[in-house]
Amino acid sequence: MIRRMSEEERKRSMFREQVNKWRKPMRDHAEDIVNEPQHYARWKIEPITYIMMNGFEFWRGNIIKYASRAGYKPYEGMSEVQSEITDLEKVIRYARMRINQLEGKDKL
């Protein structure tokens, strides 16, 4: 007997397919963890190139860096979800440091 997928199962399946497409690198390259790590080299323009060509400040560059790699760089001993959360927390940290600086707080 063939069972039909429920609407919820069909939506989950479609969502998984979209996520898998989204996670594929946008450009192919050989893995070079020093000069072209996969979690950055997946974009048409690597974050470091974008950051340096625009002369961004340290805090702004780090926000771009961590936001760009969130969900793509696994941390040892962490799940994919926890690794992504870690990078997003770093984005928040650098944004908070800049806010503290603008507010004249001693502790960034």
C-alpha positions in Angstrom: 0.0 0.0 0.0 1.4 3.4 -1.0 0.9 6.1 1.6 0.4 9.7 0.4 2.4 12.5 2.1 0.4 14.7 4.3 0.5 18.4 3.6 2.8 19.0 6.5 5.2 16.3 5.3 5.2 17.7 1.8 6.0 21.2 3.2 8.8 19.8 5.3 10.2 18.0 2.3 10.1 21.1 0.1 11.8 23.1 2.9 14.6 20.6 3.2 15.2 20.7 -0.5 15.4 24.5 -0.4 17.8 24.4 2.5 20.0 21.9 0.7 20.1 24.1 -2.4 20.9 27.1 -0.1 23.8 25.3 1.6 25.6 24.4 -1.6 28.6 26.6 -2.5 27.9 29.4 -5.0 31.2 28.7 -6.7 33.4 25.6 -6.9 36.9 25.6 -5.4 39.5 23.3 -4.0 39.4 23.3 -0.2 42.2 25.6 1.0 41.5 26.2 4.7 44.1 29.1 4.9 43.5 31.0 1.7 40.0 30.1 0.7 38.0 28.3 3.5 34.8 26.8 2.2 32.6 28.8 4.7 33.8 32.0 3.1 34.7 31.0 -0.5 31.1 29.9 -1.2 30.1 33.5 -2.0 30.7 35.3 -5.3 32.7 37.8 -3.4 34.5 36.6 -0.3 33.7 38.6 2.8 37.4 39.6 3.3 37.5 41.1 -0.2 34.3 43.0 0.3 35.4 44.2 3.8 38.9 45.3 2.6 37.8 46.9 -0.7 35.2 49.0 1.3 37.6 49.9 4.1 35.2 48.8 6.8 36.0 49.3 10.5 37.1 46.3 12.6 33.7 45.9 14.2 31.7 46.2 10.9 34.1 43.8 9.2 33.6 41.2 11.9 29.8 41.5 11.7 30.0 40.9 8.0 32.4 38.0 8.5 30.4 36.2 11.2 27.1 36.8 9.5 28.5 35.4 6.2 29.7 32.2 7.7 26.9 31.6 10.1 25.4 28.2 9.3 28.4 27.1 7.2 31.3 26.8 9.6 31.1 23.8 11.9 32.7 24.1 15.3 34.2 21.0 16.8 32.0 19.5 19.4 28.9 21.5 18.3 25.9 20.6 16.3 25.2 22.5 13.0 22.5 24.5 14.8 24.8 25.4 17.8 27.6 26.4 15.4 25.3 28.7 13.6 24.0 30.2 16.8 27.6 30.8 18.0 28.4 32.9 14.9 25.2 34.8 15.2 26.0 35.5 18.8 29.3 36.9 17.6 27.5 39.2 15.3 25.4 40.5 18.2 28.6 40.9 20.3 30.3 43.1 17.8 27.1 45.2 17.3 26.8 45.6 21.1 30.5 46.6 21.3 29.9 49.3 18.7 26.7 50.5 20.5 28.7 50.7 23.8 31.4 52.7 22.1 28.9 55.1 20.7 27.3 55.5 24.1 30.7 56.3 25.6 30.8 53.3 27.8 34.2 52.2 29.1 33.6 48.5 28.7 33.0 47.6 25.1 
